[in-house]
């Protein structure tokens, strides 16, 4: 390897709504000869190889563990390699052959449905945050226990803002996809 | 039957992918079998991605248009097999009738516009 490093680890944050950004970045890495080997909550590991044109795709998988093997089986059967998970995002890859970029969603309707599942997930979290923390906040505010109140309020605000922002991002993605769909597609 | 038809009618129109998946399941098949069959019957025009297929299967199971019908293969290569339910069969027939009437219209329009139907 002429003294060059043959593996690297990259710390990289990923927000729930950044799936397409991550896909593009991983493909760029592959074009530079860095091929992903594993993923964890903090980032990716790569090994050095020949530069290659590889499609990476993130899919919002089933929440239920019981369905995981059937789900992964269908992807494996159709030629996609499962690289690991970041939260509920499953990462798959497949080489680009003859300039044809492979897709895991082959019509806009099913792709929209996936982003709607992501949105529903964030909506559920938002609902939990609001219903669980809202009463707590108002209790603390009225009982004058200002000791830890500013912290609770900050965390509460950040969480609500995070999920609201994520849902708005998803709405825009869905709206862009809808523009490519005929009105009859349901 | 009238009751079943009313229920089935609510699922129309189907997307092309969903229609072809149901057609494929007139015989019980596993996921990859469905992909290959859809590819074949559409003359290679429709290639189902695994995300599209898995999402459709999940929906169709929830809507009770298809059911699980055992497993194929063994060991780590075990695959779930799917089959149509009576409701799924009705949906497929009703959608077929809708498409057939559109197809007659299409032939007519093509002829009028001097195309090759």
Interface residues (C-beta under 8 A of the other chain):
Chain A: X57 X59 X62 X69 X70 X71 X73 X74 X75 X77 X78 X80 X102 X103 X104 X105 X106 X107 X109 X110 X111 X113 X114 X184 X185 X186
Chain B: X13 X15 X16 X17 X31 X32 X35 X46 X47 X48 X49 X50 X51 X52 X53 X54 X55 X56 X58 X59 X77 X78 X79 X80
